[in-house]
Amino acid sequence: MTRKHVAVDRDKEVFPETEAWSSQWLCTFSVLMFAIAFALSGQMFPRFVHSQCTSEKGMCTSFHRIIQAMSIPTVGDVQRQMPKPDQMKNVVKYKGPNSNQAVLKQAATNSELQKAVEAGDAEMMKAILRYGSVKRCVNVNAPLWPKRERMLHLAARKGFRDVCILLLEAKAEIDAEEICDGKHPIHEACKHGHYDVCELLLDRKAHIEEATFTGMRPLHWAASEGHADICDMLLDRKAVLYATSGDTREAIHHAAANGHADVIETLCRRGARPDVEAGGHRPLHLACLNGQCGHVAAVKALLDYGALSSLEDFGSNGTLRRCQGTDIEALVRRIGQLNLQVDEAEEMDDMGQHEEAREAYIEVLTSFDELGMIRSAESLRTSMPGACTCPFPLMKLDLVTQDGLACAQCVEEFCPAVSGDASTCSESACECQDPSWPRIDVGSERPCWQCVRPHVDMTLRSAGADETCLHIVEDADGMQLASSNSSSCTVFRFNGSSILAKAYNSCLWWADTWKLVPCASKSLKFAQRALPKEEADSQATCKADVCYAVDVNFYC
């Protein structure tokens, strides 16, 4: 046997062992790679694998990425996870009409429903909704041309509360958004001032802070359109007072720019800041610059709540130079002068010149009242020397001491003010708001207090030139009025509701030629009015055919 044959035979003997070793090595390597891939994928010891791969930035991280890429589901995996054909109907939420006839029927039904909504015809809406429910051909959330708004937008814009209720009961989307500027139904209701619709939508959980594409919230729309009652209601429901729109303006800026003084007063009363800036402008600037000649009422409201003003703004380079020589500049100048007078009055009072200071205060108060700046006047009254206020819920009672000095007292309750024999009273401790009225306890078993108008004794005199007075003459027909000289005038008493003869305690009637003259004071003015028959019959003291009541007004 040659060497070559021996080599060949030797190879044949060695090859089976090599093949078995290779198969075993491949199997071991596959198991090892699978274990590594399983561990790196986070299924086994996820914390350990993550810490190892984050600590070593080399081969471990690269290999981890390769394993993750290999674990992405294939098309076959997705196909196997898809539901079976008989389960598809449970997955699809809505399936549209499947024929042209069904499409046309739904379009026609929605068109008729839209007409009923725009007309506010609730009865027609009910009929259409019943028909559409039976025929399955109505959709209250169908988008309308051209802004893709919903029918609830139309009803909220026109203020049809009953129509809104029907649409909401038919599952209308309360926060549906149209594509023009992103308005919701709550925005439409607030913009057009429909208080009851706003209240309904908020009760049904409409978003009170929802903003349009320009950042306008319901409070901004109500303020810009001048609906103070809706602003008050939104703030009662926790609307954000300081929220800004897309141009960084708050609600008070929108109200000032459109000249709505009542909205400004409402917002300031609820805590709005009259000097907050937005884009370099304060509400006072917007009120002055907008409109044909500015909004004087809005400017006055802002100044009344303490907005800062400066005459430099009206200069040639000032922000309000357009308002030079207008009523707004005159108003700002006048209020600035009044504020200076208040400062001077305070200095005089500090120097001991109390009488001069009081006269200055009264002059400023009169000017504030003439301008209609009620809050400034009230603030000045409470800050005047000698003035005092009572903490809530106590009420202030103005009194005069024996020396003629003004003083005040805080009381919990005022007694009912009555005239004549009225039975209204209060069981709690109370005081008379007018100290000249006596406080009387009219309770039988327990105290019950009332303040009775004091009686006024007087004589009745003729309106003629003779000025003869009246006296009572008794004859067969009863008590009559007759003229007499001043020595025999009958004394009459006014008890707050009627005039009685003091001696007879009976009400009287008189002709239009008589006038009433008080006995002691000229500061009483009487207005005569006939009592209705029902009221006259209810008074036991009225026995005449015609009874009169007298209204008394105190004046200086």
C-alpha positions as CSV (number, residue, x, y, z in Angstrom):
1,M,0.0,0.0,0.0
2,T,1.4,3.3,-1.0
3,R,1.7,6.4,1.3
4,K,-1.0,8.1,-0.7
5,H,-3.5,5.3,0.0
6,V,-2.6,5.3,3.6
7,A,-3.4,9.0,3.9
8,V,-6.7,8.6,2.2
9,D,-7.7,5.8,4.5
10,R,-6.6,7.9,7.5
11,D,-8.8,10.7,6.4
12,K,-11.7,8.4,6.0
13,E,-11.3,7.2,9.5
14,V,-11.0,10.7,11.1
15,F,-14.0,12.3,9.3
16,P,-16.9,10.8,11.3
17,E,-15.5,12.1,14.6
18,T,-15.1,15.6,13.1
19,E,-18.7,15.7,11.8
20,A,-20.1,14.7,15.2
21,W,-18.0,17.4,16.9
22,S,-19.1,20.1,14.5
23,S,-22.8,19.3,15.0
24,Q,-22.4,19.4,18.8
25,W,-20.6,22.7,18.6
26,L,-23.3,24.3,16.4
27,C,-26.1,23.1,18.7
28,T,-24.3,24.5,21.8
29,F,-23.6,27.8,20.0
30,S,-27.3,28.2,19.0
31,V,-28.5,27.6,22.5
32,L,-26.0,30.1,23.8
33,M,-27.0,32.7,21.3
34,F,-30.7,32.2,22.0
35,A,-30.0,32.6,25.8
36,I,-28.1,35.8,25.2
37,A,-30.8,37.2,22.9
38,F,-33.5,36.3,25.4
39,A,-31.6,38.0,28.2
40,L,-30.7,41.1,26.2
41,S,-34.4,41.5,25.2
42,G,-35.2,42.1,28.8
43,Q,-37.3,39.0,29.4
44,M,-34.7,37.5,31.7
45,F,-33.1,39.6,34.5
46,P,-34.1,42.9,32.9
47,R,-32.3,45.0,35.5
48,F,-29.1,43.1,35.2
49,V,-29.1,43.2,31.4
50,H,-29.9,46.9,31.4
51,S,-27.1,47.7,33.8
52,Q,-24.6,45.7,31.9
53,C,-25.5,47.3,28.6
54,T,-25.5,50.8,30.0
55,S,-22.1,50.3,31.7
56,E,-20.4,48.8,28.6
57,K,-20.9,51.0,25.6
58,G,-19.2,48.7,23.2
59,M,-20.2,45.3,21.8
60,C,-23.1,44.8,24.3
61,T,-25.0,47.9,23.2
62,S,-24.5,47.2,19.5
63,F,-25.6,43.6,19.9
64,H,-28.6,44.7,21.9
65,R,-29.7,46.9,19.1
66,I,-29.4,44.1,16.6
67,I,-31.5,41.8,18.8
68,Q,-34.2,44.5,19.1
69,A,-34.3,44.9,15.4
70,M,-34.6,41.2,15.0
71,S,-37.6,41.2,17.4
72,I,-39.8,43.6,15.3
73,P,-43.1,41.7,14.3
74,T,-43.2,40.6,10.8
75,V,-46.2,40.9,8.4
76,G,-47.1,37.3,9.4
77,D,-47.2,38.2,13.1
78,V,-49.5,41.1,12.5
79,Q,-51.8,39.0,10.3
80,R,-52.0,36.3,13.0
81,Q,-53.0,39.0,15.6
82,M,-55.8,40.5,13.5
83,P,-59.3,39.5,14.5
84,K,-61.2,37.0,12.5
85,P,-63.8,38.2,9.9
86,D,-66.7,37.3,12.2
87,Q,-65.2,39.5,14.9
88,M,-64.7,42.6,12.8
89,K,-68.2,43.9,13.4
90,N,-67.4,44.2,17.1
91,V,-64.3,46.2,16.4
92,V,-65.7,48.8,13.9
93,K,-67.6,51.5,15.8
94,Y,-69.5,53.1,12.9
95,K,-70.5,51.9,9.5
96,G,-71.8,54.5,7.0
97,P,-74.6,54.0,4.5
98,N,-74.0,51.3,2.0
99,S,-76.1,52.6,-0.9
100,N,-76.8,55.8,-2.7
101,Q,-80.4,55.7,-1.6
102,A,-79.4,55.6,2.1
103,V,-77.0,58.4,1.6
104,L,-79.6,60.6,0.1
105,K,-82.2,59.8,2.7
106,Q,-79.8,60.7,5.6
107,A,-78.8,64.0,3.8
108,A,-82.5,64.9,3.3
109,T,-83.3,64.2,6.9
110,N,-80.4,66.2,8.2
111,S,-81.3,69.1,6.0
112,E,-84.9,69.2,7.4
113,L,-83.5,68.9,10.9
114,Q,-81.1,71.8,10.3
115,K,-84.1,74.0,9.1
116,A,-86.0,73.1,12.3
117,V,-83.0,74.0,14.5
118,E,-82.4,77.3,12.8
119,A,-86.1,78.2,13.2
120,G,-86.2,77.0,16.9
121,D,-89.1,74.7,16.1
122,A,-88.8,72.1,19.0
123,E,-92.0,70.2,18.0
124,M,-90.8,69.7,14.4
125,M,-87.4,68.6,15.8
126,K,-89.0,66.0,17.9
127,A,-90.9,64.6,14.9
128,I,-87.8,64.5,12.7
129,L,-85.7,62.8,15.4
130,R,-88.4,60.2,16.0
131,Y,-88.5,59.5,12.2
132,G,-84.7,59.4,11.9
133,S,-84.5,57.0,14.9
134,V,-86.9,54.6,13.3
135,K,-85.5,54.8,9.8
136,R,-81.9,55.0,11.0
137,C,-81.3,58.0,8.8
138,V,-80.4,61.0,11.0
139,N,-77.1,62.2,12.5
140,V,-77.2,65.2,14.9
141,N,-73.4,65.4,14.7
142,A,-73.2,65.7,10.9
143,P,-70.8,68.5,10.0
144,L,-72.4,71.5,8.2
145,W,-71.1,73.5,5.3
146,P,-68.9,75.5,5.1
147,K,-67.3,75.6,8.6
148,R,-68.1,72.0,9.5
149,E,-69.9,73.2,12.6
150,R,-72.6,71.1,14.3
151,M,-76.3,71.7,14.8
152,L,-75.6,72.4,18.5
153,H,-73.5,75.4,17.4
154,L,-76.6,76.8,15.5
155,A,-78.9,76.4,18.5
156,A,-76.4,77.9,21.0
157,R,-75.8,80.9,18.7
158,K,-79.5,81.6,18.4
159,G,-80.2,81.0,22.1
160,F,-82.7,78.1,21.7
161,R,-82.4,76.4,25.0
162,D,-85.1,73.8,24.4
163,V,-83.5,72.9,21.0
164,C,-80.2,72.5,22.7
165,I,-81.8,70.1,25.2
166,L,-83.2,68.0,22.4
167,L,-79.9,67.8,20.6
168,L,-78.0,66.9,23.8
169,E,-80.6,64.1,24.5
170,A,-80.0,62.9,21.0
171,K,-76.2,62.5,21.8
172,A,-75.0,65.7,20.2
173,E,-71.3,66.3,21.0
174,I,-71.2,69.1,23.5
175,D,-67.5,70.0,22.8
176,A,-67.7,69.7,19.0
177,E,-65.2,72.0,17.2
178,E,-65.7,73.8,13.9
179,I,-62.7,74.2,11.6
180,C,-62.8,78.0,11.0
181,D,-61.6,79.3,14.3
182,G,-62.2,76.3,16.6
183,K,-65.3,77.5,18.4
184,H,-67.4,75.2,20.6
185,P,-71.1,75.6,21.3
186,I,-70.2,77.3,24.7
187,H,-68.2,79.9,22.8
188,E,-71.2,80.7,20.6
189,A,-73.6,81.0,23.6
190,C,-71.2,83.3,25.5
191,K,-70.5,85.5,22.5
192,H,-74.2,86.1,21.7
193,G,-75.2,86.6,25.4
194,H,-77.5,83.7,25.9
195,Y,-77.3,83.2,29.7
196,D,-79.7,80.2,30.0
197,V,-77.9,78.3,27.2
198,C,-74.5,78.9,28.8
199,E,-75.9,77.6,32.1
200,L,-77.3,74.6,30.4
201,L,-74.0,73.7,28.6
202,L,-72.0,74.1,31.7
203,D,-74.4,72.0,33.6
204,R,-73.9,69.3,30.9
205,K,-70.1,69.4,31.6
206,A,-69.0,71.7,28.8
207,H,-65.3,72.8,29.2
208,I,-65.4,76.2,30.8
209,E,-61.7,76.9,29.9
210,E,-61.8,75.6,26.3
211,A,-59.9,77.9,23.9
212,T,-60.4,78.6,20.2
213,F,-57.5,78.7,17.7
214,T,-56.9,82.3,18.7
215,G,-56.9,81.5,22.4
216,M,-60.3,83.0,23.1
217,R,-62.1,81.4,26.1
218,P,-65.7,81.7,27.0
219,L,-64.9,84.5,29.5
220,H,-63.1,86.4,26.8
221,W,-66.0,86.2,24.4
222,A,-68.5,87.3,27.1
223,A,-66.3,90.3,28.1
224,S,-65.6,91.4,24.5
225,E,-69.3,91.4,23.6
226,G,-70.4,93.2,26.8
227,H,-72.3,90.5,28.7
228,A,-71.6,91.3,32.3
229,D,-74.1,88.8,33.7
230,I,-72.5,85.9,31.8
231,C,-69.0,87.0,33.0
232,D,-70.4,87.0,36.6
233,M,-71.8,83.5,36.1
234,L,-68.6,82.1,34.6
235,L,-66.6,83.5,37.5
236,D,-69.0,81.9,39.9
237,R,-68.3,78.6,38.2
238,K,-64.5,79.0,38.7
239,A,-63.5,80.4,35.4
240,V,-59.9,81.7,35.5
241,L,-60.1,85.5,35.7
242,Y,-56.4,86.1,34.7
243,A,-56.4,83.7,31.7
244,T,-55.0,85.2,28.6
245,S,-56.0,84.8,24.9
246,G,-53.6,84.3,22.1
247,D,-52.6,88.0,22.0
248,T,-51.8,87.9,25.8
249,R,-54.9,89.9,26.7
250,E,-57.0,89.2,29.7
251,A,-60.8,89.6,29.9
252,I,-60.5,93.1,31.1
253,H,-58.5,94.1,28.0
254,H,-61.2,92.8,25.7
255,A,-63.9,94.6,27.7
256,A,-61.9,97.9,27.7
257,A,-61.1,97.7,23.9
258,N,-64.8,97.4,23.1
259,G,-66.0,100.0,25.7
260,H,-68.1,97.8,28.0
261,A,-68.0,99.8,31.3
262,D,-70.4,97.4,33.1
263,V,-68.2,94.4,32.3
264,I,-65.2,96.3,33.6
265,E,-66.9,97.1,36.8
266,T,-67.9,93.4,37.2
267,L,-64.4,92.1,36.5
268,C,-62.8,94.7,38.8
269,R,-65.2,93.9,41.5
270,R,-64.3,90.2,41.2
271,G,-60.5,91.0,41.5
272,A,-59.3,92.0,38.0
273,R,-56.3,94.2,37.9
274,P,-57.1,97.5,36.1
275,D,-53.4,98.2,35.3
276,V,-52.3,94.8,33.9
277,E,-50.3,95.1,30.7
278,A,-50.7,93.1,27.5
279,G,-48.5,93.8,24.6
280,G,-47.3,97.0,26.1
281,H,-50.9,98.4,26.5
282,R,-53.0,98.7,29.6
283,P,-56.8,98.5,29.6
284,L,-56.9,102.3,29.9
285,H,-54.9,102.7,26.7
286,L,-57.2,100.3,24.8
287,A,-60.3,102.1,26.1
288,C,-58.9,105.4,24.9
289,L,-57.6,104.4,21.5
290,N,-60.5,102.2,20.3
291,G,-63.7,103.5,19.0
292,Q,-64.3,106.7,17.1
293,C,-63.3,109.0,20.0
294,G,-62.5,106.5,22.6
295,H,-64.8,104.9,25.1
296,V,-65.4,107.6,27.8
297,A,-67.6,105.3,30.0
298,A,-65.0,102.6,30.0
299,V,-62.2,105.1,30.9
300,K,-64.3,106.4,33.7
301,A,-64.9,102.9,35.1
302,L,-61.2,102.1,35.0
303,L,-60.3,105.3,36.7
304,D,-63.0,104.7,39.3
305,Y,-61.3,101.4,40.2
306,G,-57.9,103.0,40.6
307,A,-56.3,102.7,37.1
308,L,-53.2,104.9,36.9
309,S,-53.2,107.8,34.4
310,S,-50.7,110.4,33.4
311,L,-51.0,113.6,31.4
312,E,-47.7,112.8,29.8
313,D,-49.4,110.0,27.8
314,F,-51.4,112.8,26.0
315,G,-48.2,114.6,24.9
316,S,-46.8,114.7,21.4
317,N,-44.8,111.5,21.9
318,G,-47.2,109.8,24.4
319,T,-49.2,106.7,23.9
320,L,-52.5,108.6,23.9
321,R,-51.4,111.5,21.7
322,R,-54.4,110.7,19.4
323,C,-56.7,111.7,22.3
324,Q,-55.4,115.3,22.7
325,G,-58.2,117.8,23.2
326,T,-60.9,115.1,23.5
327,D,-63.3,114.5,26.4
328,I,-61.1,111.7,27.6
329,E,-58.2,114.1,28.2
330,A,-60.5,116.5,30.0
331,L,-61.8,113.6,32.2
332,V,-58.3,112.4,33.1
333,R,-57.2,115.9,33.9
334,R,-60.3,116.5,36.1
335,I,-59.8,113.3,38.1
336,G,-56.1,114.1,38.5
337,Q,-57.1,117.5,40.0
338,L,-59.5,115.9,42.4
339,N,-56.9,113.4,43.6
340,L,-54.6,116.4,44.3
341,Q,-57.4,118.1,46.3
342,V,-57.7,114.9,48.4
343,D,-54.0,115.0,49.2
344,E,-54.3,118.7,50.2
345,A,-57.2,118.0,52.4
346,E,-55.3,115.2,54.2
347,E,-52.4,117.6,54.8
348,M,-54.8,120.3,56.2
349,D,-56.3,117.7,58.5
350,D,-52.8,116.7,59.7
351,M,-52.0,120.3,60.4
352,G,-55.1,120.7,62.6
353,Q,-57.3,122.6,60.1
354,H,-60.2,120.2,60.5
355,E,-63.0,122.5,59.3
356,E,-61.1,123.5,56.1
357,A,-60.2,119.8,55.5
358,R,-63.8,118.8,55.8
359,E,-65.0,121.4,53.4
360,A,-62.3,120.2,50.9
361,Y,-63.5,116.6,51.3
362,I,-67.1,117.6,50.7
363,E,-66.2,119.5,47.6
364,V,-64.3,116.5,46.2
365,L,-67.2,114.1,47.1
366,T,-69.6,116.4,45.3
367,S,-67.4,116.3,42.2
368,F,-67.1,112.5,42.3
369,D,-70.9,112.2,42.6
370,E,-71.4,114.5,39.6
371,L,-69.0,112.4,37.5
372,G,-70.7,109.2,38.5
373,M,-67.6,107.7,40.1
374,I,-69.5,105.9,42.9
375,R,-66.7,103.7,44.1
376,S,-64.2,106.6,44.5
377,A,-66.8,108.6,46.4
378,E,-67.5,105.7,48.8
379,S,-63.8,105.1,49.3
380,L,-63.3,108.7,50.2
381,R,-66.2,108.7,52.6
382,T,-64.8,105.8,54.5
383,S,-61.3,107.3,54.6
384,M,-62.4,110.8,55.7
385,P,-61.3,111.8,59.3
386,G,-64.0,110.7,61.7
387,A,-65.5,108.2,59.3
388,C,-65.7,104.6,60.4
389,T,-66.9,101.3,58.9
390,C,-68.4,98.2,60.5
391,P,-67.1,94.7,59.8
392,F,-69.5,92.4,58.0
393,P,-72.3,91.5,58.8
394,L,-72.7,94.4,61.3
395,M,-74.4,97.6,60.0
396,K,-73.5,101.2,60.7
397,L,-75.9,103.4,62.6
398,D,-75.3,107.1,62.4
399,L,-76.0,109.0,65.6
400,V,-75.6,112.5,67.1
401,T,-74.3,113.1,70.6
402,Q,-75.8,115.6,73.1
403,D,-73.1,118.0,72.1
404,G,-74.1,117.9,68.4
405,L,-71.2,115.8,67.3
406,A,-71.6,113.0,64.8
407,C,-70.9,109.5,65.9
408,A,-71.6,106.0,64.7
409,Q,-72.6,102.6,66.2
410,C,-72.3,99.1,64.7
411,V,-75.5,97.1,65.2
412,E,-76.5,93.6,64.2
413,E,-80.0,94.3,62.9
414,F,-82.3,97.2,62.2
415,C,-85.9,96.9,63.5
416,P,-88.7,96.9,61.0
417,A,-89.9,100.4,60.3
418,V,-93.7,100.5,60.4
419,S,-96.5,103.1,60.2
420,G,-99.7,103.1,62.1
421,D,-100.8,99.8,63.7
422,A,-98.7,97.4,61.6
423,S,-97.8,94.1,63.3
424,T,-94.4,93.5,61.7
425,C,-91.7,93.1,64.3
426,S,-88.4,91.5,65.1
427,E,-87.8,89.1,68.1
428,S,-84.0,89.7,68.1
429,A,-82.3,92.8,69.6
430,C,-82.4,95.6,67.1
431,E,-82.1,99.3,66.7
432,C,-84.1,101.9,64.7
433,Q,-82.3,103.1,61.6
434,D,-83.8,106.6,62.2
435,P,-83.0,107.5,65.8
436,S,-86.1,109.9,65.8
437,W,-88.4,106.9,65.5
438,P,-89.4,105.3,68.8
439,R,-88.7,101.6,69.4
440,I,-91.7,99.8,70.8
441,D,-92.1,96.3,72.1
442,V,-95.4,94.9,70.7
443,G,-94.9,91.3,71.7
444,S,-97.4,89.7,74.1
445,E,-95.6,86.5,75.3
446,R,-92.1,87.4,74.2
447,P,-90.3,90.6,73.1
448,C,-91.0,91.7,69.5
449,W,-89.6,95.1,68.5
450,Q,-90.6,97.6,65.8
451,C,-89.7,101.2,65.0
452,V,-92.9,103.2,64.6
453,R,-93.1,106.4,62.6
454,P,-93.7,109.2,65.0
455,H,-97.1,110.9,64.9
456,V,-97.4,114.3,63.5
457,D,-100.2,116.6,64.8
458,M,-101.5,119.3,62.5
459,T,-104.4,121.5,61.4
460,L,-106.1,121.5,58.0
461,R,-106.5,124.8,56.4
462,S,-108.5,126.0,53.3
463,A,-106.6,126.7,50.1
464,G,-108.6,129.9,49.7
465,A,-107.5,133.4,50.5
466,D,-109.2,133.4,53.9
467,E,-106.9,130.6,55.2
468,T,-109.7,129.4,57.5
469,C,-109.0,126.1,59.2
470,L,-111.2,123.0,59.4
471,H,-113.1,121.7,62.3
472,I,-115.5,118.7,62.7
473,V,-119.2,119.3,63.0
474,E,-121.4,116.5,64.1
475,D,-124.9,116.3,62.6
476,A,-127.4,113.7,61.5
477,D,-125.3,112.6,58.6
478,G,-122.3,112.0,60.8
479,M,-119.0,114.0,61.1
480,Q,-118.5,116.7,58.5
481,L,-115.7,119.2,57.8
482,A,-116.5,122.8,58.0
483,S,-114.6,126.1,57.9
484,S,-113.9,127.9,61.1
485,N,-111.7,130.6,62.5
486,S,-108.4,129.7,64.0
487,S,-109.6,129.6,67.5
488,S,-111.7,126.4,67.0
489,C,-109.4,124.4,64.6
490,T,-109.6,120.6,65.0
491,V,-106.3,118.9,65.7
492,F,-105.6,116.1,63.3
493,R,-102.9,113.4,63.6
494,F,-100.9,111.8,60.8
495,N,-99.8,108.3,61.9
496,G,-97.7,107.4,58.9
497,S,-100.5,105.9,56.8
498,S,-103.6,108.1,57.1
499,I,-104.9,111.3,58.7
500,L,-107.1,110.9,61.8
501,A,-109.1,113.3,63.9
502,K,-107.1,113.2,67.1
503,A,-110.2,113.3,69.3
504,Y,-112.3,110.9,67.2
505,N,-109.7,108.5,65.8
506,S,-111.5,108.3,62.5
507,C,-110.2,109.0,59.0
508,L,-111.7,111.9,57.0
509,W,-112.3,112.9,53.4
510,W,-111.9,116.3,51.9
511,A,-112.4,118.1,48.6
512,D,-109.5,119.1,46.3
513,T,-109.8,122.6,47.5
514,W,-108.2,121.8,50.9
515,K,-104.5,121.7,51.6
516,L,-102.5,120.3,54.5
517,V,-100.3,122.5,56.7
518,P,-98.2,121.0,59.5
519,C,-98.6,122.5,62.9
520,A,-95.0,123.0,64.0
521,S,-92.6,122.5,61.1
522,K,-92.5,123.6,57.5
523,S,-90.2,120.6,56.7
524,L,-93.0,118.2,56.0
525,K,-94.6,117.8,52.6
526,F,-97.7,115.7,52.1
527,A,-99.0,114.0,49.0
528,Q,-102.7,113.0,49.0
529,R,-103.9,109.7,47.5
530,A,-107.2,107.9,47.6
531,L,-107.2,104.5,49.3
532,P,-108.5,101.6,47.2
533,K,-111.8,100.3,48.5
534,E,-110.3,96.9,49.6
535,E,-107.7,98.7,51.6
536,A,-110.1,101.2,53.1
537,D,-112.5,98.4,54.1
538,S,-109.7,96.6,55.9
539,Q,-109.0,99.5,58.2
540,A,-111.4,99.5,61.1
541,T,-111.0,103.3,61.7
542,C,-112.2,104.2,58.2
543,K,-115.9,104.8,58.2
544,A,-116.3,107.4,55.4
545,D,-117.3,106.7,51.8
546,V,-113.9,107.9,50.6
547,C,-110.7,107.4,52.6
548,Y,-107.4,109.1,51.9
549,A,-103.8,108.1,52.8
550,V,-101.1,110.7,53.0
551,D,-97.5,110.1,51.9
552,V,-95.0,112.2,53.8
553,N,-91.5,113.1,52.5
554,F,-88.9,114.8,54.6
555,Y,-86.8,117.3,52.8
556,C,-84.5,120.3,53.6
